[in-house]
Amino acid sequence: MDWIERVAEIRRWSRGGERAPHKPLLLLYALGRFQRQGNRPIPFSAAEAELKKLLKEYGPSRDTSPGYPFHHLTNDGLWLVETVHGPGSPGAELSRLRESQAAGRLHPDLARALSEEPGLLGRIARYLLDANFAPSLHQDLCLLAGLDLETAEIIPDVKKRRDPRFRDRVLMAYEYCCAFCSYDGWLDGAVVGLDAAHVRWWAFDGPDDVANGLCLCAIHHKLFDKGVLGLTGERAIAVSARFVGRSQSARDMVLSLAGRPARSPQPGLDEVERDHIDWHRHQVFRTPPRG
Ligand SMILES: [Zn+2]
């Protein structure tokens, strides 16, 4: 089996569009370590805090222990864990991983393939990013995971191409205005600072339809993909209670949006579908919303 197929297998059990990025995050982190220091074992004590940060920032809203992927990725033939007692993981419990001085590394077959095949690391990383995270998050995520995208020459996946007309259709539907703040802007006749955001992420079968799109300015797009902002069933803007901003601009750009109706598309064009809003609310939005 091809390595990309084997990496794809780790998503198998995620059903119904539920996000399960724990193992992909560990793998991206391990690939970053591999870039820097080869396949030297990564002590759990060194990885714990960094994994925790990654899970907190890019995992789903519910808390997940870094012990979970560190232990469970061993079932996929991609990752090995050993302790002072010998090979084998002691389990997912933090205390056990700490006390047994567990350390993990990529499976030697995978490490060999990565060394022999230039570009494989980039392809695996690209696959993991595309399959699990909204594109606006890829760069920051790699930075936090310690993965050097330029060295890895990450090449876009050609298998599943996006519809290039999605952006134009969504921007036109919203009359080239941010659906949250009404920002609009043009530079020499070309629209600037506006994106077409997927409500249900493309990685989770979100279609390239206006009914799954929102025209958002760059800052609101980022905050929407990070779960700071969301939509209610009535298409009002939700702001996470976990977001804190003390400046006037944070108040103006974020906090003041809570409860305001999102802009509707032009008459006759599709509003965002309820199912997609529900997916975003459960999988991305950082509950609870502000009152
Ligand atoms: Zn905006």
Residues whose N, C-alpha, C, O or C-beta is under 5 A from the ligand:
A	BS01	ZN	C178 F180 C181 S182 Y183 C217 H220
